Amino acid sequence: MSNLNFAVRKFLANARRSPVAAVGEALDELEREADKAFDGAYVSHTSPVATNTWMARMALLNTQQESAPDQISMGMPVEIVGFLPTILGLQDTDVLRAPPMQAIDLSIELNRREVITARAESGAAAGEDVNVVNLPMVSARIANRLIGWRLSAADPTISIQCRWAVPLAIVTAMGWCDVQVSLGIFVRRIED
């Protein structure tokens, strides 16, 4: 059951018990739930409902464990409805080849404080970053999901960083080249 569905049912139950409960704070709570509801946003996973597209782009070198972070200022309140990651090999040799997307992890942070990617700590080695997910996991196409993150600040920011999912020794042994990691961000403006 969705949060909005739950909130409506709770409101109706309270209003039936006491019609006076259908005003004031209970009605305000129902309105807040309706404002943030993502109910009914089901569309083909290849066509997210979005009016704008932003893109973060990072270089991930085969000699460095992680990229520099890429920060995007949205400039207006938005709802992120989906992501589409891509990678591009930056070296064309007989020895080096582009890695699979699964070889790259990603971390996403909202407004410089809220990390929205994480993996189970139980599987992490000491000192390993657990605030990451594998690159395909955020794909609207591969993971077949829409996001629905509402960033209601006047100028929200999103910071994205990628890193190798394995130690650099494995990157070298596999012959993976430097890559450009791009993350398409599908958004729609939140109207006031």
C-alpha positions in Angstrom: 0.0 0.0 0.0 1.4 3.4 -0.9 1.9 6.2 1.6 -0.9 8.3 0.0 -3.2 5.3 0.1 -2.4 4.7 3.8 -2.9 8.4 4.6 -6.3 8.6 2.8 -7.5 5.5 4.6 -6.3 6.8 8.0 -7.9 10.2 7.3 -11.3 8.5 6.3 -11.2 6.2 9.4 -10.7 9.2 11.7 -13.3 11.3 9.9 -15.9 8.5 10.2 -15.2 8.3 13.9 -15.3 12.0 14.4 -16.2 14.4 11.5 -14.4 17.1 13.4 -11.2 15.2 12.7 -11.6 16.0 8.9 -10.2 19.5 9.4 -7.1 21.1 10.7 -3.9 19.0 11.1 -5.3 15.8 9.8 -6.3 17.5 6.5 -2.9 19.3 6.3 -1.1 15.9 6.7 -3.2 14.4 4.0 -2.4 17.3 1.7 1.4 16.9 2.4 1.2 13.2 1.5 -0.7 14.0 -1.7 2.0 16.6 -2.6 4.8 14.1 -2.3 3.0 11.1 -3.8 4.5 9.3 -6.8 1.3 7.2 -7.3 0.3 6.9 -10.9 3.7 7.7 -12.3 4.0 4.3 -14.0 5.2 4.6 -17.5 7.3 2.6 -19.9 10.7 2.3 -18.3 12.3 3.6 -21.4 10.4 6.8 -21.3 10.4 8.4 -17.8 8.0 11.3 -17.4 10.6 14.2 -17.3 10.7 17.6 -18.8 14.4 18.2 -18.3 17.6 16.1 -18.6 20.9 16.9 -16.8 24.1 14.9 -17.1 27.0 14.4 -14.8 30.3 13.3 -16.4 33.4 12.0 -14.7 36.7 10.5 -15.8 37.6 7.3 -14.0 41.3 6.5 -14.7 42.6 3.0 -14.4 45.4 4.3 -12.2 43.1 6.0 -9.6 40.5 4.3 -7.3 37.9 7.1 -7.7 36.9 10.0 -9.9 36.6 13.6 -8.8 33.0 14.3 -7.7 30.7 16.1 -10.2 28.3 18.5 -8.6 25.1 19.8 -10.3 23.1 22.7 -9.0 19.5 22.2 -10.2 18.5 25.9 -9.9 14.9 25.1 -9.0 12.9 22.6 -7.0 12.8 19.3 -9.0 11.7 15.7 -8.8 14.3 13.2 -10.1 12.4 10.5 -11.9 15.2 8.4 -13.2 18.9 7.9 -14.2 20.6 6.4 -17.2 24.3 5.6 -16.7 26.7 5.1 -19.6 30.4 4.4 -19.9 32.8 5.2 -22.8 36.3 3.7 -23.1 38.9 6.5 -23.5 41.8 4.4 -24.8 41.8 2.3 -27.9 44.6 -0.2 -27.9 45.0 -4.0 -28.4 45.9 -4.4 -24.7 43.2 -2.2 -22.9 39.5 -2.6 -23.2 36.4 -0.9 -21.6 35.2 -2.5 -18.4 31.7 -3.8 -17.9 29.4 -1.4 -16.1 29.4 -3.7 -13.1 33.0 -2.9 -12.5 32.1 0.7 -11.5 30.4 1.8 -8.3 28.6 5.1 -7.8 27.7 7.4 -4.9 25.0 10.0 -5.0 24.6 12.8 -2.4 21.8 15.3 -2.1 22.3 18.9 -0.9 25.9 18.0 0.5 24.5 16.0 3.3 22.1 13.1 2.4 23.8 10.1 0.8 21.1 8.2 -1.1 23.2 5.2 -2.2 24.4 2.4 0.1 25.2 -1.3 0.1 25.1 -3.8 2.9 27.9 -3.2 5.4 28.2 -6.9 6.2 29.8 -7.6 2.8 32.3 -4.8 2.9 35.9 -5.2 3.8 37.4 -2.9 6.4 37.8 0.6 5.1 35.6 -0.1 2.0 33.1 2.6 1.1 29.6 1.4 1.8 27.9 4.5 0.4 27.9 3.2 -3.1 25.9 1.1 -5.4 26.9 -0.7 -8.6 26.4 1.5 -11.7 23.7 -0.6 -13.3 21.6 -0.4 -10.2 20.5 3.2 -10.8 19.6 2.7 -14.5 16.0 3.3 -15.4 16.5 0.8 -18.2 18.4 -2.0 -16.5 16.8 -1.8 -13.0 13.4 -1.1 -14.6 12.4 1.5 -12.0 11.6 5.2 -11.6 13.1 7.1 -8.7 10.7 9.9 -7.5 13.1 11.8 -5.3 11.6 15.3 -4.6 14.2 18.0 -4.0 12.1 20.9 -2.8 14.9 23.3 -1.8 15.1 26.5 -3.9 18.4 25.4 -5.5 19.1 21.7 -4.7 22.4 20.1 -5.5 23.3 16.6 -6.4 26.9 15.3 -6.1 27.9 12.2 -8.0 31.2 10.3 -7.7 32.3 7.0 -9.2 34.9 4.5 -8.2 36.2 1.1 -9.2 34.2 -1.7 -7.6 37.4 -3.7 -7.3 41.0 -3.0 -6.3 43.2 -1.3 -8.9 45.3 -4.5 -9.1 42.3 -6.2 -10.6 41.6 -3.3 -12.9 45.2 -3.6 -14.2 45.0 -7.4 -14.4 41.7 -7.2 -16.4 43.2 -4.7 -18.8 40.5 -2.1 -18.3 41.1 1.3 -19.8 40.3 4.8 -18.5 36.6 5.5 -18.9 34.3 8.4 -19.0 31.3 7.7 -16.8 28.1 9.7 -17.6 24.9 9.8 -15.7 21.8 11.1 -17.3 19.4 12.6 -14.8 15.8 12.8 -15.8 13.9 15.5 -13.8 10.8 17.5 -13.8 10.2 20.8 -12.1 8.2 20.9 -8.9 5.6 23.6 -9.5 4.8 25.9 -6.6 
